[in-house]
Each structure stands twice: as structure tokens, then as C-alpha cells.
Amino acid sequence: MRARLIVDLAAIAANWRRLAVAGAPAETAAVVKADAYGLGLAAVAPTLARAGCRHFFVARLEEGIALRALLPDSRIFVLDGVGPGEAGVFRAHRLVPVLNHEGQIARWREAAAAAGEPLEAALHVDTGMTRLGLADDRVLALEPADFEGIRLVLIVSHLACADDPDHPLNARQLSTFLGIRQRFATIPASLAASSGIFLGRAFHFDLLRPGAALYGVNPTPGRPNPMQPVVELRAPVIQIHDIRSVRTVGYGATRELPSGVRVATIAAGYADGILRAASDRAVARYADFELPIVGRVSMDLVTLDVSAVPPERIGEGCEVTLIGGADGVDRLAAAAGTIGYEVLARLGPRCARHYLPAEPGP
């Protein structure tokens, strides 16, 4: 017995279309890094392409290679940029590097000279994240000769606080990006990822880059989730304990339970994506019942208080839902003190994956 991760491909396609409509006339890309946020690149990427997506973003070169095998005709951007010795691989797989610093620009310029033809690239401008990209003053110092042989197809930056609409850094980053955009007025620009799309049209520019929102994570924290739920994580009951005297449960004996409590042991743990930090905090569901986690989440097992469920209604083999519903991912994230992105990325490969099919695209 093992956990089942159910992925609704139709919901992913619907979420992409919803963002594409909201962001029009800007185009809408899809971020599918980290194995499509843990949900399976091989299933998710073709679904998005059939829905109408033409531009895709990954983080690593290896992810770009895998995606090219699935999508021979799409434009694929690699956010990490081109590293030493990688230019030939980028060219062989027709991948577009996002150039983050002068060294990558020089590397790609040399590759273009060796190829004897222009090579596409995106230019990443750091407007306030201080993570990847050239600072605005470094960008403005670049000369046309620095881009000889490079055909820039996108100017990109990334918002640090888009999930907090009132944060002053949003306006500062937008202002900085607008200043850079004047230098590259004829080149398409991209600033907004999932939450940034909901900051308004001023942030949209030419290309939107949603990631987590496609997979059901709420891009508007504190407000109702505008996205359809995508994932359910279910796991079977292995054993039920009827507590007849005071005793502890789980590693560290962190939780003491009184007589009369019934505890179900579930075939899922942090190896399957139930974060250990959710111990004694998260709640699973079975039918109409909420089942609190009691004791520590371990690698393979979770223990739930099932006292509220009539004994005849739950037993070995019954499935409980550990992630599900409109805010299921975010609910588990909140219990673990993290964000939905991490919950998705940590969904273990040990889970049996079941895909609900998407309808044919346009």
C-alpha cells in the first residue's frame, strides 16, 4: 500500500487558459521547472502545449533537454543561463539561455561567432531580488558590441514581493524595469510571474510567466484562490489503534493521548511530501471528517486522530486525503510554516501518480 498523487491535467490547462485570458494581450508562458513543480513534466508540459502555450521556462539545462524531447517546436528558456562548456548543448537542443551576467553574455557571444549565425537569448535584469541578473546600472553600461551575434528575444526581471500587493518594493521594481525597458524598447519584456499577474496590467508587459498558480497554489494569499485545485494526495490506513490507557505516539513521544482516542496509521510520510514540520498541526480529511495529525510525521508514516469517525466507517485500506480541495496545498503549507511551492516540490516520487486527462486543446 502506498500514497496516491492524483493530478488533474484538465485543471492545469484551465488554470493556464484563465491566466492567459486575464493577461491578454500579453502572451502567457508556463514555468515547468523542477519536474513541473513535482507533478511530472512528461504529463504536464504536453498538456500545456495543447492548451495553447508556446513559451516554457525551466531552471536547469538538463530540464531543458528533457523538455525539448517532449516539445520539439516550443521556445524553451533556461533561467540559470549558459554555463562554461554548455553552449554547444544549448545549441544542439535549441534552448534559449537567460543571460544573467557579463560572463554569460560573453560566452553566448563567442558561441554565436563560432556558429556563424545569430543565437537567441533573454537578458535578465536584477531590479531588486538580488539573486540572478545584472543590476540596472550594469545593464545600462553595456554597449551594442557586447551583444554582437546575440538576438535578444526577451528582457526579463522577477518580482520579490508580488504576493504582497502593498509592498513598496513592487512599485520600485516596476519603475526600475520601465527605465531599463526604454533602452530595449523593441524587445519583448517580462516581469510578472504567478502573483505578479494579479498586480494589474502595468506589470504585464509582453509575456507572463506563471508557475505555481498553474498547479493550484493560491497566487493571491489572504484572498480566495482564483485557481482550480490540481492535486490530491491520498494514502491508505495500515492500522488502527484503540488507546485504552494514557500513552504517547510517534518519535520523541511528543504527543500524549488519553484513553478512548483512536489513532490511524497512514502509509505516507515526509518521503511522500507530508512535511515533518506539519507534525501535530496539519489536518487530513476522510469523508466529512477532519483528522488531526498527532505526533511526529515520520519518513513513511503519519498518525491521525480518527476518534470522530464511527469505527465501522474506517479501517485498513480506507484512503484519507492529506492534500485536497481548493486550498489543500496552501493549507498544508500553512500548517508546516512554509509555502505551497515547497509542498509541491517535495511531493515524493514514491507516490503512485494518477493523471486525470485533459480535454483536447484548441
Beta strands, then each sheet from edge to edge (+ up, - down):
strand 1: 4-8
strand 2: 27-28
strand 3: 30-31
strand 4: 55-58
strand 5: 75-78
strand 6: 96-99
strand 7: 119-126
strand 8: 134-135
strand 9: 150-156
strand 10: 189-190
strand 11: 207-208
strand 12: 231-242
strand 13: 247-249
strand 14: 255-257
strand 15: 262-266
strand 16: 283-286
strand 17: 289-292
strand 18: 302-305
strand 19: 319-323
strand 20: 352-356
sheet 1: 18+ 15- 12+ 1- 20-
sheet 2: 2+ 11+
sheet 3: 3+ 4+ 5+ 6+ 7+ 8+
sheet 4: 3+ 4+ 5+ 6+ 7+ 9+ 10+
sheet 5: 18+ 15- 12+ 19-
sheet 6: 13+ 14-
sheet 7: 16+ 17-
end
